[in-house]
Amino acid sequence: MKFIKKHWLIFLAVIIVLPSIWPLFRSDFFRMHDWTHVARLVELDLALKAGQIPPRWAPDFGWGYGMPLFHFYNPLPYYFAEILYLIKLPAVWAIKTVFALNFLFGFYFMYLWAKTFWGKYGALVAATAFTYLPYRAVDFYVRGTLGELTAMTFLPLLFYALQKKKLILTALAWTAVFLSHNVIALFSLFFIPLYFLFNLKLWRKFLLVSALTFGLSAFFILPAFFEKDLTIVDSLTGGFFNYSYHFIYLRQLFIRTWAYGGSILGPFDDISFQLGWPQVLLILPALRLWRKQLYFWLALVLSIFMMTFHSQFIWDRISLLALAQFPWRLLAFATTFVAFFSGSLFYWLKNKLVAAALIVLIIVLNQQYFRPEKFSPTEDFYYTDRIKIKNETSNALADYRPQTAVRPEKPSDQLFNPGKLKFLAQGPQNLLINQYYFPGWQAKIDNQPVQIKPDKELGRIELDLPAGQHQVEIKLGKTRLQQLSDMISLICWGGLFFWGIKYYVRRYF
């Protein structure tokens, strides 16, 4: 009993969160819009074990010709899953566990943030409201966007750290957002500087936080931004993915209808964009405190405005926003602010029974959304076999195919080791390697560096092999930008590690 009393928040969090993630405890799984998470984990594991640090190349995507997936696709959720995978938790269960931890830590982080404003009871209500946001259900049970869900989980921690003026924690939380989802990170570049504009006395701390966040995440964000033109990713901002087709109407924020489809032009999307009725009603008491919470009210209003057609003139003028594809992704911020305000009643009212009643109400009115459309055996979609990954998931994940790569008529008939490859070959010939060409690949003939190029047929690695028998070596190296980025992050992470040791030695010894 003493243990439970001491750790009451953990037990209460588990009890409150469990109804939102109950399908994870079944032996089967369910298909989401994005059902390639297990395959990504397997590919990241292959890259790490081949010596790629940080991992960047996924050898089996791209129809078995490889793809620089983790060069551009935010890796943090898969790093968490990899830890579990390395201790022999099956890949599907590792992904399930990361999904579950998002809900548990999301509850805790919102509790920390809301408690600084509304007290313990208000924090519990706000944390429950955050857990049962319909948009969190959309991210999990409909879209299956693990990266966006993870980035959203860290937003309350980021605002808590800002409120408490904890510089290191702020930088770590912001780094987690950057490494979890590109679009949420892009939006944060507006919301976080805006916070400091409301707190101009903290401008020096803003510069320090920004510099540290940049340094910690440089290994990913620098190559991802400056080398994205080497892939076809820009083609994903046109056609269906153009932002102009995906603005929402204000009434969609309040319509409780639920579906498992997608976003279309107009107000009749086959997917929900609601804020959550109990959450919206519970923000009303916070209106009395608007002067004290001006930043968060402004951020909420702006995030909603930027999702509507009325903001298109801004989207048209800031070309970088096109990478967001769907303006309604700003729901990650809007709903986070709504959940935070949900505990505002307890700024005045300190009543345990009212808090318990509101927690039950939030769960009852939103729990219906926290279930999949239908279940299916894990082997139907969540592949760990490399041949199935190559054959079945490449069509679903072609976002970061190199510019020079051509889609093949059939997948490669080989599996490629993403590490160093050595073999003997007889020349003369134009030697082809069954991986797509991409800057960073290196080749040696008899220990002498040679130039490589993309072949004209598919864009595979091609090199000229002279007459005679030669030892050929192929390995994935790093561009100068990647080397610089890795060095910046290594220095920052190393410096932070030694600072942490020094800080705790002084504090506890």
N, C-alpha and C positions, 0 to 999 in steps of 0.2 A: 504493500500500500504506500509506503514511504517513497518507493521508487516512482510509482505512478504519480503521486502528488508532486514530486520534484520535477518530473518531466511531463507534466499534464498537457503542455502544448503539443508535444509530439503525438501523444495518444489521441488528443482531440482532432489534430490535423488529419491523422489516418482515418478516423471515424467519419469526418466530414468529406474527405476526398474520395474515399472508397466507392461511393455510388457513382462517381463520375468516370471511373476507370475500370468498372467491374468486367467488361469484356476482355480485358488483358489477361485475366486469370483462367480463361478457357484454353484448351490445348490447340484449338484452331485459331485462325486470325480472320481478317476481313480485308477486302480490297478497298483502297482509297484511290483518289485521283493519282496521287504519287505513290506507287507501290514498289519503288526500286530501292528502298532503304537497305534491305538486307544485302542486296547485290553491291551497293556502295560500300558497305562495311567489309564485305569479303575483299573487294578491290583495294580498299585502304589497308587492310591487313597484309595483302600480298605486297603492296608497295613498301610498307614499313619493314617487312621481313626481308625484302630485297635490298634494304639499306637506304631507301629514300627518306631523308630527314630534312625538311618535312615532306610527307608524301605528296606527290603531284600527279603522277601518271597512273591511269587505270588501264591495264593492258587488254582487258576483255571487252570493254565497251567499244563502240565504234565498229561493231560486227567482228570483233576479234583483232582489229587493227590498232586499237588503243586510242586513248583520249586523255588530254590533260585535265581531267575532271576536277581534282582537288587543287589545281592551280587557280581555279575560278569559283568553284562551288564551295561555300562555307563549310569548313570541316569540323567545327567544335562538337556538334552532337555525335559525330562518328568517332571522334577521339574518346568521348565518354563511353560509347558503346564498345570501342576497341579494348578498353581496360577490362570490361566484363568478358569480352570474347577471349582475351588472352588468359583468363583464369578458367577457361573451358566452359563458360556459359554458351549454349547454342546461339547462333547468330540471331535467329528470330526472337529468342527471349532477351538477348542483349538489347535489341531495338525496342521491344516491348517495355523493358525496364527503363530505358531512357525516356520513353513517352510518359511512364508512370512518375518518374522522378520530376519531370517538368511540372506536373500538377502538385506534387508535394512541396517542392521548393518554391513554386509560384505562390502557394498559400503562405508559406513562411515569409517570403520576401515582402509580400503585400502586408502581412501582419506587422513586420518591422516598420515599414514606411508609415502605415496608417496609425500605428500606436503613437508615433511622435506628435500626431495632431488630435486624434480622437480618443486616446486612451485604450485600455485593454479590450473593453467590450466593443467599441467601435472598430477596433482593429480586427477582431474576430468576424464581425459582420462584413467588413470590407474584404477580408481574405476569402471568405466564403463567396462573396459576390464576384471576386476575380476568378475563383475556381470555376464557378458556374456561369461565366459569361458565354452566351451562345456562340460568340466568335471563337472562343477556345474550342468549343465542340466542332465548329466548322473546320478549324485548322487540323483537328485530330481525325474525327470520324468521317468527314466529307473530303477535304482536300488532302489530308495526310501530309501536311507540310511541316516536317519535323524541325527544320531550320527556323522557320518563322515562329513556331510555337516556342522554341528555345529562346530566341531573341526576345520574345514578348515576356517570357518568364523572368528575364534579367532586368526588364524595365523598372519594376518596383524597387529592386535592389539599387539600381542606378539613381533613382530619385531619393531613396532613403539616404544613400551615401552623400548625395548633393546637400540634402537638408542638414545632415550631421557634419558637413564640411570634412568628411573623411577622404582625403585626396587619393590615397592609394586604393581604397575600396572603390571610389568613383572610377578611377582609371581601369581597374580590373573588371568592373561591371560593364563599362563602356566597351572595353576590349572584347568581352564575351558577346556583346551585341554585334560587334563588327565581324567576329568569327562565326556567328550563327546564321546571319541572313543579310545579304547585300542590300536589299531594299529597305529593311528596317534600319540598317546602319545609315543608309542614305538619308532617310527621313530624320534620323537623330541629329544629323548635321545642322538641322534647323532648330529642333526643339531644345537641344542642350545649350547652344550659344544664346538662344532666346532667354533661357533661365538665367544666365549670367548677366544679360542686359537688365534684368530686374534686380540684380545684385551686383551693381557695378563695382562695389568695394572689393569684390572677389576676383577682379580681372587677372591679377597675377596668378591666383590659384587656377583660374581657367586656362591660362597659358601652360602651366605646369601639367595639369590634367590632360590637356590636349596633346602635349608633347609626349607624355608617357604612354598614353593610349596609342598614339601613332607608332611609337617605338615598339611596343609590345605586339602590335598587330601588323607591323610592316612586312613581315615575311609573307603575309597573305595579301594585304590590300594593295601594295605597290605593284607586284606582278599582275594581280587580278585586274587592276585598272589600266595600267600602261601597256599590257600585252594582250588585252582583250581583242584588239583588232586583228590578232593572229588567228582568231577563231570566227565562227559564223554567228556568234552571240548577238551581234547587232541586227541580224536578220530577224531576231525574235521580238523586235519592237514594231514590226509592221503587220499588216493584215489583221487577223483576229486579235493579236497581242498589242495593237495600238491602243494607247490609253484612252483615246477619244471614244472608243466603243464601250468603256467600262465605268463611266461616271454613274453615280446612283442618284435617286430622288430621295428627298428628305423623308417621305412617308415610308420608305423601305427600312428606315432605322427603327420603326415601331411595329411593322407587320410581323406577326408571330408565325406565319406559315413556314413550313420546313420542307426542304427537298435536298436531294443528294446530287444535283446536276451541276451546271456551270453558269458562268456569267455571260450575259448577252447584252446587246444594245437595247436600251429601253428599261422600263420599270418592272418587267415581268421575268426577271432572272430566275433560273431554276436552282437558286441557292439563297440562303438567308443572310441578310446584312443587319439584322436587328441588334440593338444595344442591350436588350433584356428589360422586360417590363418591371420586375421588382427593383432592379438596379436603377432604372430611370426615376422611379418614384422616390427612391431613397436619397437621391441627390438633391431633392427640393430643399431640405433644411440647410444645405450648404450655401444656398443663395443668400442667406443672411450674413454669410462670412465672405462675400465676394471680394471685399476690399483686402482682406487678409490673404485670400487665395487667388489674387488677380491673375498671377501667371498661369495657374492650372486651369482657370476658367477660360482665359484667352487661348491657351494651348488646345483645350477641348473644342472651342468654337472654330478655331482655325483648322484643326484636323478634320472636322465635319465639313467645313466650307470647301476644303481642298478635295473632298470626295465628290463634289457636285459639279454639274455642268457650268455653274457660275464661275468656277475657277479655271476654266479651260484656257483663258488668255494667259494665265501664269504658266500652265503646262506647255503652252505653245512657245513661250519665250525662254524657258529654261530647258534646253535640250537634254540635259542629264536626267531629268525626271522621266523621260521616255523609258529608261531602264526599269522603272517601277512596273510598267505594263498595266497594272490594275490600281487605279486611284483608291479603291475601297480597301486596299491594304493598310491605309491609314487607320482603319478600325483597330489595329493593334495598339495605337496610341489612344484613340478616342475611348475605347472600351476600358483601357487601363485607368484613365482619368475618371470615368464613370464609376468604376469599381472602388476607386479610392474615395470618392465623394459619398459612396454608399454608407460609410460609417459616420457621417457628419452629425447625425442625430445625437450621438453620444458625446458630442462636445458639451452638451447641456445635461443630457439624461444619463445617469449612471445606474442602469437597472439591468440586472442579470437576466431576469425573466423575459424582458422585452428583447434583449439581444438573442436569447435562445429562440424566441418565437420568430424573429426575423430570419435567423439562420435556417430554420425549418422551412419558412415560406420561400426563401430563395431556392433552396434545394428542390422543393416540391414543384415550383413553377418552371424550373429549368431542367430538371433531371431527364425529362422526356427526350431532350436533344442529345444526350450523352449515350448514344447507342449507334451501332453501325447499321447500314441498310440491310446487309445480310452477311452471314459468316461463310467461310470457305476453308478448305484444307490449306495448310501453310505451303505445301508443295505446289499449289496451283499458281502462285504468283511470287512467293518469296524464295528465290533461288539462291542456293549456296554452291551449286555445281557450276564450275567455270564454263562448261560447254553450254549449259542452259542460259547462263548470264549472257554469253556471247550471242546466242541465237534468239533469245526471247526478250531481253531488256534493251538491246541497242536501239530499236525503233522508238522506244519510249523515252530514251535519254540521248538525244543527239545534239543537245544545246551547244556543246563546246567542241564540236568537231573542228579540226584545223581548217583554215581557209583553203589550203591546197588539197584537202582530202576530198575524194569523190566517193559517193555512196556506192558500194559494190552490189552486184546482182545477187551474190550469196556471201555468207560470212566466211571468214578465213578458215582454212582447214587445219590451222595450227594453234597451239596455245603458246604464248610468249612469256618468258620470264622477265619481269620488269627490271631486273638487276643487270649485272654485267653478263654479256654473252660472248663466248670464245669458241671458234671453230676453224677448221681448215677448209679452204676452198680453192678450186682450180680455175686459173684465168687463161686467157683473157675473157672477161664478160662484164656486163652491167649487172652487178649483184643487187638483188632486191631483198630487203628485210621486211617481213610481214608486220610492220608497225607503221602507222602514219608518221610522216616527217613532221617535226616540230622543233623550233629552236631550243637547243639544250642537248639534243641527241649528238653524240660524238662517236667517231669511228677511227680505228687504227688498223693499219696493215703492217704486219711485222713490226709492231710497236711504234710505228710512225703515223702521226695524225694525218688524216686525209679528209678532203671535203666530201660532204654528202649533199644530196638534193632530193626534192620530191619527184617521184617518177610521174610521167604524164598520164598514165592509165588510171591510177587510184590515189596517187599522192603518198605512196609508201617511201620509206627510206631507200635511196639508191646511191651506189658508189661504183666507181670504175675500178675494176680489179685487173691488174696487169697480168701478163703471161706468167705461167708457172704456178706452183703451189704456195699458198700464203696463209699465215695465221691472221684471221680477222677478229677484231674485238669491237663490240658495239655496247655502248652504255649510255645511260641517261645522265647527263651532267647538268650544269646550271648556266644560264646566261649571266652576263655581268650584273644586270638589274636584280636577278634572283640572288646572286651572291651578296650584293650590297644589302638587299632587304633582309636576308637571313642574318647577316652580321649585325645590322641595327637591332633586330629583335633579340639576338643572342646576348648582346651587350646589355640591353634593357632587362631581359629576364634574369640574367646573371647578377646584375646590379641589384635588382629587386630581391633576389634570393639572399644575397649576402646582407642586404639591409635588414631583411626579416630576421635572420639569425642574430645579427647584432642587437636588434630591437628587443627580441625576446630574451636574450642572454642578460641584457641590462635590466629588464623588467622582473625577471624571475630568479635571477641568480645574483 
